[in-house]
Amino acid sequence: TNWKRVDADTVDKLVEKDESQVSMLNDEQESTVKALFKGIAEGAVDVKAEPLGSEAMPVMIVRPEFFRRMQEQAILGGMRDGLTEQYTVVVNSSHPVAEQLLAEEGEAQTELAGHLLDLAKISQGMLNGSHLTQFLERSIGMINK
C-alpha cells in the first residue's frame, strides 16, 4: 500500500484512475496562463497547468509536505514569521474558466486570475488579514456590477 497525504497533491494525482482528461489549452496558451499566475503569486511559487476535468476547481494550491511540516513546527515554536511561503499553483487546463481567462485582457485578466488564486488560497486556509478583507471587498464589488 502506498500512503499519501490528502493535501499533498491534486486529487487526480492521489486517486489513480484509468480515464484521462483533455486540456482545453494548447502549449502556448498554457505558457501564457502559467506566466500570468507566476506574475501575481507571492512567495516561492511554481505554476503548473494540468487537465483535471471540468468538475474540479479551476485553480488549486498544493503545498510541499516538507515545507508544510516546517511551517507547523515554526508556529509551534513561536516563530510565525520568517518562512517564505512555498506552494504550487495548479491551473486546471480542462476547466472552462481557463479559456475565459485567456479571453480577458489587461487589468480584467489580472483581476480574474487574482480572484481565482485567492479562492484557491481560501481553500487552503492561506488567505487572511488584509488580503482576506481585499478579497471580500472585491467579491462584493463583482456582485454589485
Contact map, one row per residue, 1 for C-alpha under 8 A:
1110000000000000000000000000000000000000000000000000000000000000000000000000000000000000000000000000000000000000000000000000000000000000000000000
1111000000000000000000000000000000000000000000000000000000000000000000000000000000000000000000000000000000000000000000000000000000000000000000000
1111100000000000000000000000000000000000000000000000000000000000000000000000000000000000000000000000000000000000000000000000000000000000000000000
0111110100000100000000000000000000000000000000000000000000000000000000000000000000000000000000000000000000000000000000000000000000000000000000000
0011111100000000000000000000000000000000000000000000000000000000000000000000000000000000000000000000000000000000000000000000000000000000000000000
0001111110100100000000000000000000000000000000000000000000000000000000000000000000000000000000000000000000000000000000000000000000000000000000000
0000111111000000000000000000000000000000000000000000000000000110000000000000000000000000000000000000000000000000000000000000000000000000000000000
0001111111000000000000000000000000000000000000000000000000000111100000000000000000000000000000000000000000000000000000000000000000000000000000000
0000011111101100000000000000000000000000000000000000000000000110000000000000000000000000000000000000000000000000000000000000000000000000000000000
0000001111111100000000000000000000000000000000000000000000010100000000000000000000000000000000000000000000000000000000000000000000000000000000000
0000010011111110000000000000000000000000000000000000000000000000000000000000000000000000000000000000000000000000000000000000000000000000000000000
0000000001111111100000000000000000000000000000000001000000000000000000000000000000000000000000000000000000000000000000000000000000000000000000000
0000000011111111000000000000000000000000000000000000000000000000000000000000000000000000000000000000000000000000000000000000000000000000000000000
0001010011111111000000000000000000000000000000000000000000000000000000000000000000000000000000000000000000000000000000000000000000000000000000000
0000000000111111100000000000000000000000000000000000000000000000000000000000000000000000000000000000000000000000000000000000000000000000000000000
0000000000011111110000000000000000000000000000000000000000000000000000000000000000000000000000000000000000000000000000000000000000000000000000000
0000000000010011111100000000000000000000000000000000000000000000000000000000000000000000000000000000000000000000000000000000000000000000000000000
0000000000000001111100000000000000000000000000000000000000000000000000000000000000000000000000000000000000000000000000000000000000000000000000000
0000000000000000111110000000000000000000000000000000000000000000000000000000000000000000000000000000000000000000000000000000000000000000000000000
0000000000000000111111000000000000000000000000000000000000000000000000000000000000000000000000000000000000000000000000000000000000000000000000000
0000000000000000001111100000000000000000000000000011100000000000000000000000000000000000000001000000000000000000000000000000000000000000000000000
0000000000000000000111110000000000000000000000000010100000000000000000000000000000000000000001000000000000000000000000000000000000000000000000000
0000000000000000000011111100000000000000000000000110000000000000000000000000000000000000000011000000000000000000000000000000000000000000000000000
0000000000000000000001111100000000000000000000000010000000000000000000000000000000000000000011110110000000000000000000000000000000000000000000000
0000000000000000000000111111110000000000000000000000000000000000000000000000000000000000000011000110000000000000000000000000000000000000000000000
0000000000000000000000111111110000000000000000000000000000000000000000000000000000000000000000000000000000000000000000000000000000000000000000000
0000000000000000000000001111111000000000000000000000000000000000000000000000000000000000000000000000000000000000000000000000000000000000000000000
0000000000000000000000001111111100000000000000000000000000000000000000000000000000000000000000000000000000000000000000000000000000000000000000000
0000000000000000000000001111111110000000000000000000000000000000000000000000000000000000000000000000010000000000000000000000000000000000000000000
0000000000000000000000001111111111000000000000001000000000000000000000000000000000000000000010000000000000000000000000000000000000000000000000000
0000000000000000000000000011111111100000000000000000000000000000000000000000000000000000000000000000000000000000000000000000000000000000000000000
0000000000000000000000000001111111110000000000000000000000000000000000000000000000000000000000000000000000000000000000000000000000000000000000000
0000000000000000000000000000111111111000000000001000000000000000000000000000000000000000001000000100110000000000000000000000000000000000000000000
0000000000000000000000000000011111111100000000111000000000000000000000000000000000000000001000000000000000000000000000000000000000000000000000000
0000000000000000000000000000001111111110000000000000000000000000000000000000000000000000000000000000000000000000000000000000000000000000000000000
0000000000000000000000000000000111111111000000000000000000000000000000000000000000000000000000000000000000000100100000000000000000000000000000000
0000000000000000000000000000000011111111100000100000000000000000000000000000000000000000100000000000000000000000110010000000000000000000000000000
0000000000000000000000000000000001111111100011100000000000000000000000000000000000000000000000000000000000000000000000000000000000000000000000000
0000000000000000000000000000000000111111100000000000000000000000000000000000000000000000000000000000000000000000000000000000000000000000000000000
0000000000000000000000000000000000011111110000000000000000000000000000000000000000000000000000000000000000000100010000000000000000000000000000000
0000000000000000000000000000000000001111111010000000000000000000000000000000000000000000000000000000000000000000000010000000000000000000000000000
0000000000000000000000000000000000000001111110000000000000000000000000000000000000001000000000000000000000000000000000000000000000000000000000000
0000000000000000000000000000000000000000111110000000000000000000000000000000000000011110000000000000000000000000000000000000000000000000000000000
0000000000000000000000000000000000000000011111000000000000000000000000000000000000011110000000000000000000000000000000000000000000000000000000000
0000000000000000000000000000000000000100111111100000000000000000000000000000000000001111100000000000000000000000000000000000000000000000000000000
0000000000000000000000000000000000000100000111110000000000000000000000000000000000000011100000000000000000000000000000000000000000000000000000000
0000000000000000000000000000000001001100000011111000000000000000000000000000000000000001111000000000000000000000000000000000000000000000000000000
0000000000000000000000000000000001000000000001111100000000000000000000000000000000000001111000000000000000000000000000000000000000000000000000000
0000000000000000000000000000010011000000000000111110000000000000000000000000000000000000011110000000000000000000000000000000000000000000000000000
0000000000000000000000100000000000000000000000011111000000000000000000000000000000000000011111000000000000000000000000000000000000000000000000000
0000000000000000000011110000000000000000000000001111100000000000000000000000000000000000000111100000000000000000000000000000000000000000000000000
0000000000010000000010000000000000000000000000000111110100000000000000000000000000000000000111100000000000000000000000000000000000000000000000000
0000000000000000000011000000000000000000000000000011111100000000000000000000000000000000000101100000000000000000000000000000000000000000000000000
0000000000000000000000000000000000000000000000000001111111000000000000000000000000000000000001110000000000000000000000000000000000000000000000000
0000000000000000000000000000000000000000000000000000111110000000000000000000000000000000000000100000000000000000000000000000000000000000000000000
0000000000000000000000000000000000000000000000000001111111000000000000000000000000000000000100100000000000000000000000000000000000000000000000000
0000000000000000000000000000000000000000000000000000011111110000000000000000000000000000000100100000000000000000000000000000000000000000000000000
0000000000000000000000000000000000000000000000000000010111110000000000000000000000000000001110111100000000000000000100000000000000000000000000000
0000000000000000000000000000000000000000000000000000000011111000000000000000000000000000111100000000000000000000000110110000000000000000000000000
0000000001000000000000000000000000000000000000000000000011111100000000000000000000000000111100000000000000000000000010011000000000000000000000000
0000000000000000000000000000000000000000000000000000000000111110000000000000000000000011110000000000000000000000000000011001000000000000000000000
0000001111000000000000000000000000000000000000000000000000011111000000000000000000000011110000000000000000000000000000000000000000000000000000000
0000001110000000000000000000000000000000000000000000000000001111101100000000000000000111000000000000000000000000000000000000000000000000000000000
0000000100000000000000000000000000000000000000000000000000000111111100000000000000000111000000000000000000000000000000000000000000000000000000000
0000000100000000000000000000000000000000000000000000000000000011111110000000000000000000000000000000000000000000000000000000000000000000000000000
0000000000000000000000000000000000000000000000000000000000000001111111000000000000000000000000000000000000000000000000000000000000000000000000000
0000000000000000000000000000000000000000000000000000000000000011111111100000000000000100000000000000000000000000000000000000000000000000000000000
0000000000000000000000000000000000000000000000000000000000000011111111110000000000000000000000000000000000000000000000000000000000000000000000000
0000000000000000000000000000000000000000000000000000000000000000111111111000000000000000000000000000000000000000000000000000000000000000000000000
0000000000000000000000000000000000000000000000000000000000000000011111111100000000000000000000000000000000000000000000000000000000000000000000000
0000000000000000000000000000000000000000000000000000000000000000001111111110000000100000000000000000000000000000000000000000000000000000000000000
0000000000000000000000000000000000000000000000000000000000000000000111111111000000000000000000000000000000000000000000000000000000000000000000000
0000000000000000000000000000000000000000000000000000000000000000000011111111100000000000000000000000000000000000000000000000000000000000000000000
0000000000000000000000000000000000000000000000000000000000000000000001111111111100000000000000000000000000000000000000000000000000000000000000000
0000000000000000000000000000000000000000000000000000000000000000000000111111111100000000000000000000000000000000000000000000000000000000000000000
0000000000000000000000000000000000000000000000000000000000000000000000011111111000000000000000000000000000000000000000000000000000000000000000000
0000000000000000000000000000000000000000000000000000000000000000000000001111111000000000000000000000000000000000000000000000000000000000000000000
0000000000000000000000000000000000000000000000000000000000000000000000000111111100000000000000000000000000000000000000000000000000000000000000000
0000000000000000000000000000000000000000000000000000000000000000000000000111111111000000000000000000000000000000000000000000000000000000000000000
0000000000000000000000000000000000000000000000000000000000000000000000000110011111100000000000000000000000000000000000000000000000000000000000000
0000000000000000000000000000000000000000000000000000000000000000000000000000001111100000000000000000000000000000000000000000000000000000000000000
0000000000000000000000000000000000000000000000000000000000000000000000000000001111110000000000000000000000000000000000000000000000000000000000000
0000000000000000000000000000000000000000000000000000000000000000000000100000000111111000000000000000000000000000000000000000000000000000000000000
0000000000000000000000000000000000000000001100000000000000000000000000000000000001111100000000000000000000000000000000000000000000000000000000000
0000000000000000000000000000000000000000011110000000000000000000000000000000000000111110000000000000000000000000000000000000000000000000000000000
0000000000000000000000000000000000000000001110000000000000000011001000000000000000011111000000000000000000000000000000000000000000000000000000000
0000000000000000000000000000000000000000001111000000000000001111000000000000000000001111100000000000000000000000000000000000000000000000000000000
0000000000000000000000000000000000000000000011110000000000001111000000000000000000000111110000000000000000000000000000000000000000000000000000000
0000000000000000000000000000000000001000000011110000000000111100000000000000000000000011111000000000000000000000000010000000000000000000000000000
0000000000000000000000000000000000000000000000111100000000111100000000000000000000000001111100000000000000000000000000000000000000000000000000000
0000000000000000000000000000000011000000000000111100000001110000000000000000000000000000111110000100000000000000000000000000000000000000000000000
0000000000000000000000000000000000000000000000001111100111110000000000000000000000000000011111100100000000000000000000000000000000000000000000000
0000000000000000000000111000010000000000000000001111000001000000000000000000000000000000001111100100000000000000000000000000000000000000000000000
0000000000000000000011111000000000000000000000000111110000000000000000000000000000000000000111110100000000000000000000000000000000000000000000000
0000000000000000000000010000000000000000000000000011111111000000000000000000000000000000000111111110000000000000000000000000000000000000000000000
0000000000000000000000010000000000000000000000000000010001000000000000000000000000000000000001111111000000000000000000000000000000000000000000000
0000000000000000000000000000000000000000000000000000000001000000000000000000000000000000000000111111100000000000000000000000000000000000000000000
0000000000000000000000011000000010000000000000000000000001000000000000000000000000000000001111111111110000000000000000000000000000000000000000000
0000000000000000000000011000000000000000000000000000000000000000000000000000000000000000000000111111111000000000000000000000000000000000000000000
0000000000000000000000000000000000000000000000000000000000000000000000000000000000000000000000011111111100000000000000000000000000000000000000000
0000000000000000000000000000000010000000000000000000000000000000000000000000000000000000000000001111111100001001100000000000000000000000000000000
0000000000000000000000000000100010000000000000000000000000000000000000000000000000000000000000000111111110001000000000000000000000000000000000000
0000000000000000000000000000000000000000000000000000000000000000000000000000000000000000000000000011111110001000000000000000000000000000000000000
0000000000000000000000000000000000000000000000000000000000000000000000000000000000000000000000000001111111011000000000000000000000000000000000000
0000000000000000000000000000000000000000000000000000000000000000000000000000000000000000000000000000011111111100000000000000000000000000000000000
0000000000000000000000000000000000000000000000000000000000000000000000000000000000000000000000000000000111111100000000000000000000000000000000000
0000000000000000000000000000000000000000000000000000000000000000000000000000000000000000000000000000000011111110000000000000000000000000000000000
0000000000000000000000000000000000000000000000000000000000000000000000000000000000000000000000000000000111111111000000000000000000000000000000000
0000000000000000000000000000000000000000000000000000000000000000000000000000000000000000000000000000111111111111100000000000000000000000000000000
0000000000000000000000000000000000010001000000000000000000000000000000000000000000000000000000000000000011111111110000000000000000000000000000000
0000000000000000000000000000000000000000000000000000000000000000000000000000000000000000000000000000000000111111111000000000000000000000000000000
0000000000000000000000000000000000000000000000000000000000000000000000000000000000000000000000000000100000011111111100000000000000000000000000000
0000000000000000000000000000000000011000000000000000000000000000000000000000000000000000000000000000100000001111111110000000000000000000000000000
0000000000000000000000000000000000001001000000000000000000000000000000000000000000000000000000000000000000000111111111000000000000000000000000000
0000000000000000000000000000000000000000000000000000000000000000000000000000000000000000000000000000000000000011111111100000000000000010000000000
0000000000000000000000000000000000000000000000000000000001100000000000000000000000000000000000000000000000000001111111110000000000000000000000000
0000000000000000000000000000000000001000100000000000000000110000000000000000000000000000100000000000000000000000111111111000000000000000000000000
0000000000000000000000000000000000000000000000000000000000000000000000000000000000000000000000000000000000000000011111111100001000000010000000000
0000000000000000000000000000000000000000000000000000000000100000000000000000000000000000000000000000000000000000001111111110000000000000000000000
0000000000000000000000000000000000000000000000000000000000111000000000000000000000000000000000000000000000000000000111111111000000000000000000000
0000000000000000000000000000000000000000000000000000000000011000000000000000000000000000000000000000000000000000000011111111111000000000000000000
0000000000000000000000000000000000000000000000000000000000000000000000000000000000000000000000000000000000000000000001111111111000000000000000000
0000000000000000000000000000000000000000000000000000000000000000000000000000000000000000000000000000000000000000000000111111110000000000000000000
0000000000000000000000000000000000000000000000000000000000001000000000000000000000000000000000000000000000000000000000011111111000000000000000000
0000000000000000000000000000000000000000000000000000000000000000000000000000000000000000000000000000000000000000000000001111111100000000000000000
0000000000000000000000000000000000000000000000000000000000000000000000000000000000000000000000000000000000000000000000001111111100000000000000000
0000000000000000000000000000000000000000000000000000000000000000000000000000000000000000000000000000000000000000000001001101111110110000000000000
0000000000000000000000000000000000000000000000000000000000000000000000000000000000000000000000000000000000000000000000000000111111111000000000000
0000000000000000000000000000000000000000000000000000000000000000000000000000000000000000000000000000000000000000000000000000001111111000000000000
0000000000000000000000000000000000000000000000000000000000000000000000000000000000000000000000000000000000000000000000000000000111111100000000000
0000000000000000000000000000000000000000000000000000000000000000000000000000000000000000000000000000000000000000000000000000001111111110000000000
0000000000000000000000000000000000000000000000000000000000000000000000000000000000000000000000000000000000000000000000000000001111111111000000000
0000000000000000000000000000000000000000000000000000000000000000000000000000000000000000000000000000000000000000000000000000000111111111100000000
0000000000000000000000000000000000000000000000000000000000000000000000000000000000000000000000000000000000000000000000000000000001111111110000000
0000000000000000000000000000000000000000000000000000000000000000000000000000000000000000000000000000000000000000001001000000000000111111111000000
0000000000000000000000000000000000000000000000000000000000000000000000000000000000000000000000000000000000000000000000000000000000011111111100000
0000000000000000000000000000000000000000000000000000000000000000000000000000000000000000000000000000000000000000000000000000000000001111111110000
0000000000000000000000000000000000000000000000000000000000000000000000000000000000000000000000000000000000000000000000000000000000000111111111000
0000000000000000000000000000000000000000000000000000000000000000000000000000000000000000000000000000000000000000000000000000000000000011111111100
0000000000000000000000000000000000000000000000000000000000000000000000000000000000000000000000000000000000000000000000000000000000000001111111110
0000000000000000000000000000000000000000000000000000000000000000000000000000000000000000000000000000000000000000000000000000000000000000111111111
0000000000000000000000000000000000000000000000000000000000000000000000000000000000000000000000000000000000000000000000000000000000000000011111111
0000000000000000000000000000000000000000000000000000000000000000000000000000000000000000000000000000000000000000000000000000000000000000001111111
0000000000000000000000000000000000000000000000000000000000000000000000000000000000000000000000000000000000000000000000000000000000000000000111111
0000000000000000000000000000000000000000000000000000000000000000000000000000000000000000000000000000000000000000000000000000000000000000000011111
